[in-house]
């Protein structure tokens, strides 16, 4: 299972939110690239970078941070937050980003994302589904799309989708465990999809449980920053 530490960015700084609430942010580091270097030094291979400013603004904002992480570390970067245009996809891939998470646009203009999967390849695009009671939220978690997660994936499956990052909003940043029932149901229904779990990881035991479920990957955020899980522990688990 891929162990994917997360770096969330607001105003160029490394932060964490609770349940996607921008008013409940905590700054952990003024320079996200230093955090990324710590991940790499510990032997980790991946990083999940989220431009929270971009998610809210509907366009990528923190380009310099992304560039620094790609240039100054060997980490494979998957990125999300405000990607709406083809030029953004090209720009991110040119910077060295490996995979791009598409959330709100996949709900509002799925045909655009179908085209990107075909144009840039199914390994370059990740469907990023943020859910609350199986309903997909959009616009930086600020709006309910009304669409069911299963329906959304079903539509994309017909268009060569291979990767899905699924975040349970109710669990995110709460350090209360992951929604294993959600991932189990998704994996049973869509066995050809590589699912990446996100939200709620609070301990190594949570990760071991996800690994036993044969998840493709798991994103770890707040548990790292709050000292619940050591980077050496994560490195040994991957």
C-alpha positions as CSV (number, residue, x, y, z in Angstrom):
1,X,0.0,0.0,0.0
2,X,1.3,3.4,-0.9
3,X,1.8,5.6,2.2
4,X,1.1,9.2,1.1
5,X,1.8,12.0,3.6
6,X,-0.2,15.1,3.0
7,X,0.8,18.8,2.7
8,X,-2.1,21.2,2.7
9,X,-1.4,24.8,1.7
10,X,-3.0,28.1,2.6
11,X,-1.1,31.4,1.9
12,X,2.0,29.4,1.0
13,X,2.1,27.7,4.4
14,X,1.6,24.1,5.5
15,X,-1.7,23.8,7.4
16,X,-4.3,21.3,8.5
17,X,-8.1,21.8,8.7
18,X,-10.7,20.0,10.6
19,X,-13.6,18.6,8.5
20,X,-12.6,21.0,5.7
21,X,-13.5,24.0,7.8
22,X,-11.2,26.9,6.6
23,X,-11.9,28.7,9.9
24,X,-10.4,25.8,11.8
25,X,-6.9,25.9,10.4
26,X,-3.6,25.3,12.2
27,X,-0.3,26.3,10.7
28,X,2.4,23.7,11.1
29,X,5.2,25.1,9.0
30,X,5.8,28.4,7.1
31,X,7.7,26.5,4.4
32,X,6.0,23.4,3.0
33,X,9.1,22.4,1.0
34,X,10.9,21.8,4.3
35,X,8.2,19.4,5.3
36,X,8.5,17.6,2.0
37,X,12.2,17.3,2.5
38,X,11.6,15.7,5.9
39,X,9.3,13.2,4.3
40,X,11.9,12.3,1.6
41,X,14.7,12.1,4.2
42,X,12.7,9.6,6.1
43,X,12.5,7.4,3.1
44,X,9.0,8.1,2.0
45,X,8.4,8.2,-1.7
46,X,5.1,10.0,-2.2
47,X,3.4,13.2,-1.2
48,X,-0.2,14.5,-1.6
49,X,-0.2,18.3,-2.0
50,X,-3.4,20.2,-1.7
51,X,-3.8,23.9,-2.7
52,X,-6.6,24.9,-0.3
53,X,-6.5,28.4,-1.6
54,X,-6.9,27.0,-5.1
55,X,-9.8,24.8,-4.1
56,X,-11.6,27.8,-2.8
57,X,-10.7,30.1,-5.6
58,X,-11.4,27.7,-8.4
59,X,-7.8,28.1,-9.8
60,X,-4.4,26.9,-8.8
61,X,-2.8,29.6,-6.6
62,X,0.3,28.2,-4.9
63,X,2.4,27.5,-8.0
64,X,5.7,28.3,-6.3
65,X,5.2,25.9,-3.5
66,X,4.4,23.1,-6.0
67,X,7.5,24.0,-8.1
68,X,9.8,24.0,-5.0
69,X,8.6,20.5,-3.8
70,X,9.0,19.0,-7.3
71,X,12.4,20.6,-7.9
72,X,13.9,20.1,-4.4
73,X,12.7,16.6,-3.5
74,X,12.6,13.2,-5.2
75,X,9.0,12.7,-4.1
76,X,6.3,11.6,-6.5
77,X,3.7,14.4,-6.1
78,X,0.0,14.1,-6.6
79,X,-1.7,17.4,-6.5
80,X,-5.2,18.8,-6.0
81,X,-6.9,22.1,-5.6
82,X,-8.5,24.4,-8.2
83,X,-7.5,22.6,-11.4
84,X,-10.1,23.7,-14.0
85,X,-8.2,24.3,-17.2
86,X,-6.2,22.1,-19.6
87,X,-3.3,24.6,-19.3
88,X,-3.2,24.0,-15.6
89,X,-2.9,20.2,-16.2
90,X,-0.1,20.8,-18.7
91,X,1.7,23.2,-16.4
92,X,1.5,20.9,-13.4
93,X,2.8,17.9,-15.3
94,X,5.6,20.1,-16.8
95,X,6.6,21.0,-13.2
96,X,7.0,17.4,-12.4
97,X,3.7,16.5,-10.8
98,X,3.0,12.8,-11.3
99,X,-0.8,12.8,-10.8
100,X,-3.5,15.4,-10.6
101,X,-6.6,15.1,-8.5
102,X,-9.8,16.5,-10.1
103,X,-12.7,17.1,-7.8
104,X,-15.4,19.7,-8.4
105,X,-14.8,19.8,-12.2
106,X,-15.4,16.1,-12.4
107,X,-18.8,16.6,-11.0
108,X,-19.8,19.8,-12.9
109,X,-18.1,19.2,-16.3
110,X,-17.3,15.4,-16.4
111,X,-16.8,15.5,-20.2
112,X,-13.8,17.8,-19.8
113,X,-12.1,15.3,-17.4
114,X,-13.0,12.4,-19.6
115,X,-11.0,14.2,-22.3
116,X,-8.0,14.7,-20.0
117,X,-7.9,11.0,-19.0
118,X,-7.8,10.2,-22.7
119,X,-5.3,13.0,-23.6
120,X,-2.9,12.7,-20.6
121,X,-3.4,9.0,-19.8
122,X,-5.4,7.3,-17.0
123,X,-2.3,7.2,-14.8
124,X,-2.1,11.0,-14.7
125,X,-5.6,11.8,-13.5
126,X,-7.1,10.9,-10.2
127,X,-10.8,11.3,-9.5
128,X,-10.9,13.1,-6.1
129,X,-14.2,12.4,-4.4
130,X,-14.9,14.1,-1.1
131,X,-18.0,12.5,0.5
132,X,-20.3,13.0,3.4
133,X,-22.9,10.2,3.8
134,X,-22.0,9.0,0.3
135,X,-22.9,12.4,-1.2
136,X,-20.0,14.1,-3.1
137,X,-19.1,17.6,-1.9
138,X,-17.5,20.2,-4.2
139,X,-15.9,23.7,-4.1
140,X,-13.5,23.0,-1.4
141,X,-16.1,21.0,0.5
142,X,-18.3,24.1,0.7
143,X,-21.2,22.8,-1.4
144,X,-23.2,19.5,-1.8
145,X,-23.2,18.3,-5.4
146,X,-26.2,16.1,-4.8
147,X,-24.5,13.2,-6.7
148,X,-23.8,9.8,-5.1
149,X,-20.2,8.6,-5.0
150,X,-21.1,5.3,-6.6
151,X,-22.9,7.1,-9.5
152,X,-20.0,9.4,-10.1
153,X,-17.4,6.5,-10.3
154,X,-19.8,4.5,-12.5
155,X,-19.8,7.3,-15.0
156,X,-16.1,7.7,-15.0
157,X,-15.4,3.9,-15.2
158,X,-16.8,4.0,-18.7
159,X,-14.1,6.5,-19.6
160,X,-11.0,4.5,-18.5
161,X,-10.7,5.9,-14.9
162,X,-8.1,4.0,-12.9
163,X,-7.5,6.1,-9.7
164,X,-9.8,7.4,-7.1
165,X,-8.9,9.4,-3.9
166,X,-11.9,9.2,-1.6
167,X,-12.1,11.4,1.5
168,X,-14.7,11.0,4.2
169,X,-15.3,14.7,5.2
170,X,-16.7,13.7,8.6
171,X,-13.5,11.9,9.4
172,X,-11.0,14.3,8.0
173,X,-8.7,16.0,10.5
174,X,-10.6,14.5,13.4
175,X,-8.0,11.7,14.3
176,X,-11.0,9.4,14.9
177,X,-10.2,6.5,12.6
178,X,-11.1,5.9,8.9
179,X,-14.3,4.9,7.3
180,X,-13.4,1.3,6.4
181,X,-17.0,0.4,5.6
182,X,-17.0,3.0,2.8
183,X,-13.8,1.8,1.2
184,X,-14.9,-1.9,1.5
185,X,-18.1,-1.1,-0.3
186,X,-16.3,0.9,-3.0
187,X,-13.7,-1.8,-3.6
188,X,-16.3,-4.5,-3.9
189,X,-18.3,-2.6,-6.4
190,X,-15.4,-1.3,-8.4
191,X,-12.6,-3.9,-8.2
192,X,-10.6,-2.4,-11.2
193,X,-10.2,1.0,-9.5
194,X,-7.1,1.8,-7.4
195,X,-8.6,3.4,-4.3
196,X,-6.7,5.8,-2.1
197,X,-8.2,6.4,1.3
198,X,-8.1,9.8,2.9
199,X,-9.5,11.2,6.2
200,X,-9.3,10.1,9.8
201,X,-6.0,8.2,10.0
202,X,-5.0,8.5,13.6
203,X,-2.5,5.7,14.2
204,X,-0.4,2.9,12.6
205,X,-3.3,0.5,13.5
206,X,-5.6,2.5,11.1
207,X,-3.1,2.1,8.3
208,X,-2.6,-1.6,9.0
209,X,-6.4,-2.0,8.8
210,X,-6.5,-0.2,5.5
211,X,-3.6,-2.3,4.2
212,X,-5.4,-5.5,5.2
213,X,-8.3,-4.3,3.1
214,X,-5.8,-4.1,0.2
215,X,-6.3,-0.4,-0.4
216,X,-4.0,0.9,-3.1
217,X,-2.9,3.8,-1.0
218,X,-3.6,5.9,2.1
219,X,-3.1,9.6,2.8
220,X,-1.9,10.6,6.2
221,X,-2.1,14.2,7.4
222,X,-2.9,15.4,10.8
223,X,-1.6,12.3,12.6
224,X,1.9,13.1,11.4
225,X,1.7,16.8,12.4
226,X,0.3,16.0,15.8
227,X,3.0,13.4,16.5
228,X,0.6,10.4,16.5
229,X,2.6,8.6,13.8
230,X,6.4,8.9,13.2
231,X,7.9,9.2,9.8
232,X,10.1,6.2,10.5
233,X,7.0,4.1,11.2
234,X,5.4,5.2,7.9
235,X,8.6,4.5,6.0
236,X,8.6,0.9,7.4
237,X,5.0,0.3,6.5
238,X,5.2,1.2,2.8
